[in-house]
């Protein structure tokens, strides 16, 4: 099948790679414009662009999809199907309707739950036990199209958003491969989403970072895991400076101390009292201007008296 692919981050690369491996003709790739990166502000390619160039796939980076130039380009490429995976731009209906097989999306949630920009993060933030991927027909409304197929997977007890994203990328690629085969064979399903069950996964912000230690140990652990790698949970209970938290563990231990109190600090990590009276152990952190390190390594230079 002749496929136009649209995607930008690492998550989308797995889907593009699978289309190539399955023998489809990827007639072009749309991805976000190159952006300045690091201190040198050199323009960096998106992960999808980097992979596409290795496969000699034509790459296009329109600033807008809402003009005649973008539509003319899609018409010129004449795809049988458009596949979108975390592209980062909203597509108008005239572009969605160009391919005879339509336009489909690889979405990292079990729709209709967690429509929107950050479904993986919010599944963890909300303490979900299960998530997955959905392959759906694209519609005018955000992530509201009919579902072709879904694949579910449990969320590990200590799995963070970064590692879960990597797993869902591969699961999404597998689901996409099945969906495209079903479309070619004329056997693709089409299930309406139940609007009464829809939830929204808004974009993350730095305002979500500060830890409120009056919350339960489990809620705070979900906050830490859900905000990796950005914006990261943070706290100032350690030495009075703002410190990012990268890894924590629920110990299950109970204590009578006040929420936010450090009760022990050593090779095992830093134990802090939470609002439910349980201890949360900080295992990895990053001080301002420093590098990510174990709590034990941090304590060598910043001892804490409990």
C-alpha positions as CSV (number, residue, x, y, z in Angstrom):
1,X,0.0,0.0,0.0
2,X,1.1,3.5,-0.8
3,X,1.3,5.3,2.6
4,X,1.9,8.9,3.7
5,X,3.3,9.0,7.3
6,X,3.0,11.9,9.7
7,X,4.9,11.8,13.0
8,X,7.6,13.6,15.0
9,X,8.9,12.0,18.3
10,X,10.7,8.8,19.0
11,X,7.3,7.1,19.8
12,X,6.3,7.5,16.1
13,X,9.5,5.9,14.8
14,X,8.5,2.4,15.7
15,X,5.3,2.7,13.6
16,X,7.2,4.2,10.6
17,X,9.8,1.5,10.8
18,X,7.1,-1.3,10.9
19,X,5.5,0.1,7.8
20,X,8.8,0.0,6.0
21,X,9.5,-3.5,7.2
22,X,6.1,-4.7,6.1
23,X,7.0,-3.7,2.6
24,X,4.6,-0.7,2.2
25,X,5.6,2.2,0.0
26,X,6.0,5.2,2.2
27,X,5.6,8.0,-0.3
28,X,6.5,10.7,2.1
29,X,6.9,11.7,5.7
30,X,5.5,14.9,7.3
31,X,7.2,15.9,10.5
32,X,7.6,19.0,12.7
33,X,10.1,21.7,11.6
34,X,13.7,21.4,12.9
35,X,14.1,23.0,16.3
36,X,17.1,24.6,18.2
37,X,18.5,22.2,20.7
38,X,20.9,22.4,23.7
39,X,23.1,25.4,24.5
40,X,24.5,25.8,21.0
41,X,20.9,26.1,19.6
42,X,21.8,24.1,16.6
43,X,18.8,22.9,14.6
44,X,18.0,19.3,15.4
45,X,16.0,16.9,13.3
46,X,13.1,15.1,14.8
47,X,13.6,11.3,15.4
48,X,11.1,10.6,12.6
49,X,13.1,12.7,10.1
50,X,16.3,11.1,11.1
51,X,14.9,7.6,10.5
52,X,13.2,8.6,7.2
53,X,16.4,10.0,5.8
54,X,18.2,6.7,6.5
55,X,15.5,5.0,4.4
56,X,15.6,7.6,1.6
57,X,12.0,8.6,2.2
58,X,11.1,12.2,1.1
59,X,10.6,14.4,4.2
60,X,8.3,17.4,4.3
61,X,8.1,20.0,7.2
62,X,5.2,22.4,6.5
63,X,4.8,25.2,9.0
64,X,1.0,24.9,8.7
65,X,-1.4,22.2,7.5
66,X,-4.2,24.7,7.1
67,X,-3.3,26.2,3.7
68,X,-3.5,25.2,0.1
69,X,0.2,24.3,-0.1
70,X,-0.1,21.5,2.4
71,X,-3.2,20.1,0.6
72,X,-1.6,20.4,-2.8
73,X,1.4,18.4,-1.5
74,X,-0.8,15.6,-0.1
75,X,-2.7,15.5,-3.4
76,X,0.6,15.3,-5.3
77,X,1.8,12.4,-3.2
78,X,-1.4,10.6,-3.8
79,X,-1.4,8.2,-0.9
80,X,-3.7,5.2,-0.5
81,X,-3.7,5.8,3.3
82,X,-2.3,8.4,5.7
83,X,-0.9,7.2,9.0
84,X,-0.5,9.7,11.9
85,X,1.5,9.0,15.1
86,X,2.2,11.9,17.4
87,X,2.6,14.4,14.6
88,X,1.8,17.4,16.8
89,X,-0.4,19.3,14.2
90,X,-4.1,19.2,13.7
91,X,-5.1,18.1,10.2
92,X,-8.1,19.7,8.5
93,X,-10.8,17.5,7.0
94,X,-9.8,18.2,3.4
95,X,-6.4,16.6,4.1
96,X,-7.9,13.7,6.1
97,X,-10.2,12.9,3.2
98,X,-7.6,12.7,0.4
99,X,-6.6,9.0,0.7
100,X,-9.1,6.4,-0.5
101,X,-8.5,4.3,2.5
102,X,-8.8,7.3,4.8
103,X,-6.5,8.6,7.5
104,X,-5.7,6.6,10.7
105,X,-4.0,7.4,13.9
106,X,-1.9,5.5,16.4
107,X,-3.0,6.7,19.8
108,X,-1.4,5.7,23.1
109,X,-4.5,5.0,25.2
110,X,-7.5,2.7,25.2
111,X,-10.0,5.2,23.7
112,X,-12.3,6.9,24.6
113,X,-10.2,7.3,27.8
114,X,-7.3,9.8,27.7
115,X,-7.9,11.7,24.4
116,X,-5.4,14.5,24.0
117,X,-1.7,15.3,24.2
118,X,-0.4,13.3,27.2
119,X,-2.3,10.0,27.6
120,X,0.6,8.0,28.8
121,X,1.5,10.4,31.5
122,X,-2.0,10.8,32.8
123,X,-2.7,7.1,32.9
124,X,0.2,6.8,35.4
125,X,-0.6,10.0,37.2
126,X,-4.1,8.7,37.8
127,X,-2.9,5.3,39.1
128,X,-4.3,3.2,36.2
129,X,-3.4,-0.5,36.3
130,X,-3.8,-0.9,32.5
131,X,-3.4,1.2,29.3
132,X,-2.8,0.4,25.7
133,X,-2.9,1.7,22.1
134,X,-5.8,2.4,19.7
135,X,-5.7,2.5,16.0
136,X,-8.6,4.7,14.8
137,X,-10.0,6.5,11.9
138,X,-9.2,10.3,12.2
139,X,-12.2,12.6,12.5
140,X,-12.7,16.4,12.9
141,X,-13.0,16.1,16.7
142,X,-9.8,15.3,18.6
143,X,-9.2,11.6,19.0
144,X,-12.9,10.9,18.5
145,X,-12.8,8.7,15.4
146,X,-14.1,5.2,15.1
147,X,-11.7,2.5,16.5
148,X,-10.3,-0.1,14.2
149,X,-8.5,-2.2,16.9
150,X,-7.0,-1.9,20.3
151,X,-4.2,-3.6,22.3
152,X,-4.1,-3.5,26.1
153,X,-1.1,-3.9,28.4
154,X,-0.7,-3.7,32.2
155,X,1.3,-0.8,33.7
156,X,4.2,-2.0,35.9
157,X,4.0,-1.0,39.5
158,X,7.3,1.0,39.2
159,X,7.1,1.8,35.5
160,X,7.5,5.5,34.6
161,X,6.2,7.4,31.6
162,X,9.4,7.2,29.7
163,X,9.7,3.4,29.8
164,X,6.0,2.9,29.2
165,X,6.2,5.2,26.2
166,X,8.9,2.9,24.7
167,X,6.7,-0.2,25.3
168,X,3.6,1.4,23.8
169,X,5.6,2.5,20.7
170,X,6.3,-1.1,19.9
171,X,2.8,-2.2,20.8
172,X,1.4,0.6,18.6
173,X,3.6,-0.5,15.7
174,X,2.3,-4.1,16.0
175,X,-1.3,-2.9,16.2
176,X,-0.8,-0.6,13.2
177,X,0.6,-3.5,11.1
178,X,-2.5,-5.5,11.8
179,X,-4.8,-2.6,11.1
180,X,-3.2,-1.8,7.7
181,X,-3.4,-5.5,6.7
182,X,-7.1,-5.5,7.7
183,X,-7.8,-2.4,5.7
184,X,-6.1,-4.0,2.6
185,X,-8.2,-7.1,3.1
186,X,-11.4,-5.2,3.6
187,X,-11.9,-6.7,7.1
188,X,-11.1,-3.7,9.3
189,X,-13.4,-3.2,12.2
190,X,-15.1,0.1,12.9
191,X,-16.3,0.7,16.5
192,X,-17.9,3.9,17.6
193,X,-16.4,5.4,20.8
194,X,-18.7,5.8,23.8
195,X,-18.8,9.5,24.4
196,X,-20.0,9.0,28.0
197,X,-16.7,7.3,28.8
198,X,-14.3,9.9,27.3
199,X,-11.7,11.6,29.4
200,X,-9.1,14.2,28.4
201,X,-5.3,14.1,28.9
202,X,-4.2,17.7,28.9
203,X,-0.6,18.9,28.2
204,X,1.8,18.7,31.1
205,X,3.2,21.8,32.8
206,X,5.8,22.8,35.3
207,X,3.1,23.8,37.7
208,X,2.4,20.0,38.2
209,X,5.9,19.4,39.5
210,X,5.9,20.4,43.3
211,X,5.1,17.4,45.5
212,X,2.3,17.9,48.1
213,X,3.5,15.6,50.9
214,X,0.0,15.6,52.5
215,X,-1.1,13.3,49.6
216,X,-0.7,9.5,50.0
217,X,2.5,7.7,49.2
218,X,0.9,6.0,46.3
219,X,-0.4,9.3,44.8
220,X,3.0,10.9,45.1
221,X,4.8,7.8,43.6
222,X,2.4,8.1,40.6
223,X,3.2,11.8,40.3
224,X,6.9,11.0,40.2
225,X,6.6,8.2,37.6
226,X,4.0,10.1,35.5
227,X,6.2,13.3,35.1
228,X,9.3,11.5,33.8
229,X,11.2,12.7,31.8
230,X,9.5,16.2,31.9
231,X,8.7,18.3,33.9
232,X,9.6,15.9,36.7
233,X,8.2,16.0,40.3
234,X,10.1,18.2,42.6
235,X,10.4,18.9,46.3
236,X,12.2,21.3,48.7
237,X,12.1,19.2,51.8
238,X,15.7,18.0,51.2
239,X,18.1,20.8,52.3
240,X,15.6,23.5,51.4
241,X,16.5,23.6,47.7
242,X,14.3,22.5,44.9
243,X,15.3,18.9,43.9
244,X,13.8,16.9,41.0
245,X,12.7,13.3,41.8
246,X,13.4,10.6,39.3
247,X,12.8,7.4,41.2
248,X,10.9,6.5,44.4
249,X,9.5,3.4,46.0
250,X,6.5,2.8,48.3
251,X,8.0,1.1,51.3
252,X,4.6,0.2,52.9
253,X,5.9,1.2,56.3
254,X,3.8,3.3,58.6
255,X,5.0,6.1,60.8
256,X,3.5,8.8,63.1
257,X,5.6,11.7,61.8
258,X,4.3,14.8,60.1
259,X,3.8,14.8,56.3
260,X,7.0,16.0,54.6
261,X,9.3,14.9,57.4
262,X,12.5,13.0,56.5
263,X,12.8,10.1,59.0
264,X,15.9,8.4,57.6
265,X,18.6,9.0,55.0
266,X,21.4,6.6,54.1
267,X,22.5,4.0,51.6
268,X,19.0,2.8,51.1
269,X,17.8,6.2,50.1
270,X,15.8,9.0,51.8
271,X,12.5,8.1,53.5
272,X,9.8,10.8,53.7
273,X,6.5,10.7,55.5
274,X,3.4,11.1,53.4
275,X,-0.1,12.2,54.2
276,X,-1.4,8.7,54.8
277,X,1.3,8.0,57.3
278,X,3.3,5.8,54.9
279,X,6.9,6.3,54.0
280,X,8.1,7.0,50.4
281,X,11.7,6.2,49.7
282,X,13.5,8.6,47.3
283,X,16.0,6.5,45.2
284,X,17.2,8.9,42.5
285,X,17.2,12.7,42.3
286,X,18.8,15.8,40.8
287,X,19.8,18.9,42.6
288,X,19.7,22.3,40.9
289,X,22.7,22.6,38.6
290,X,23.7,19.0,39.2
291,X,23.3,15.6,37.5
292,X,20.8,12.9,38.1
293,X,22.2,10.5,40.8
294,X,21.2,8.0,43.4
295,X,20.0,9.4,46.7
296,X,22.9,7.6,48.4
297,X,25.4,9.4,46.2
298,X,23.8,12.8,46.9
299,X,24.0,12.2,50.6
300,X,27.8,11.8,50.4
301,X,28.1,15.5,49.7
302,X,24.9,16.6,51.4
303,X,24.4,14.6,54.7
304,X,21.0,14.9,56.4
305,X,20.5,14.7,60.1
306,X,17.3,13.0,61.0
